[in-house]
Amino acid sequence: MTNKELVDRWNGFGVHDFDKQLFQEYITFCNYAPNEDFDNYFRVKEISESDFLSLVDFFYTNYCYNMLFRLFRDNRERLIMLDVESVKEIKIREDLEERMKRLSM
């Protein structure tokens, strides 16, 4: 594939900015991701936490925010860490309640 072919495909999206951005992220991922990250993307439900975080790091550091969002959205269960001990250890700010109300919690 040549740069001209990539540009032609990119231009083919017309005025659809989201599609253009996602295509650009796909190019970045396919072109720059290490083989391990690329392969792990297709078996994300089976990989270790460190491999998952490696994908997160790649997407974040390479500005692939739409792919990162999709990864988080489709793998929410990896982001849920129920740990009451961490809540117990929080040093409470004076305005915590007010801030939580602003978040509608």
N, C-alpha and C positions, 0 to 999 in steps of 0.2 A: 504494500500500500504506500502511496506517495503522499506528500504534503498536499499536493494539488487535489488529489482524490478526497482527502480528509476535509479540505476547505470546501470542495463541491458538495460533499454530504452535509457539512455544517450549514452552508447557504441554502440547502434544500429544505431546511426547517422553516424558512421564510421568517415570519414575524413572531414565531413561537419561542420567546426568550428562554422559557423554562426548559424546553426540549434542547435548545442549543447548549445551555449550561450543563444539562445532564449528559449530553453527547461529549462535551469537553471533559467532563469528569470521567466518563468511560474511557476516553482516549488516554487520559492521565493514568488511570488505574491499569489499563491493559499494557501501556508502554513502560511504566516505571515501577509497578509493584514487583517485589521479589516473588519468585515462583511459589514460595511457601504461602505468602499472603494471598496470592491469586488463587491458588488451589483451595485454601481455607475458606475463601469467600463462598465457594459452592458447597461446602459441607459445614457451614457455620454452627449448626445444631450439635455437631459431634466434636468440635474442637475444644481445647483447654481454655481456661480464662486468659492465660498469657497470650495464646494465639488470637483470641478474640480482641484483646487489648492492642495487639499488634496491628490488627485491621483498623481499629478505632484510631490509633496513632497515625497510620498511613493516610486515612481519609482526612483527618484533621490537619495534619501538616502539609498536605497537598491541596487544601482548599476544596475538597470533595464533600461539601456540606450536605448536598442532597443525598448522596450515597450514604453518608454518615447518619443522616436522619432516618433513612430507610433501614439501615442496619439496627439502629436503636429501636425503631418502631416494631420491626419484625422479631426482635429478640428482647422484648421488655423484661422477660423473666430473669435475664442475666443482670438486670439493673436493680432488681429488688433485693435489698439486703436488710432483712429484719434483724435489728440488733438493738434491743432496748438498753443495753449497757452504754452504747454510745449516746443515747438520749439522756441517760442519767448523769453522764459526765460533762454535759454541756454547761459552760459558764454563761448564765442567763443575762442578757442585756436588759436594761431597764425598760426599753421600748419594744420588747419582743411581742407582747400581746397586741400592741397597736399595729405593728408590722404584719402580724399574722392576720389581723382583721382586714388589712388592706389586700391581702392575698385571698380573702374570703375563706379562711380556714376555720 
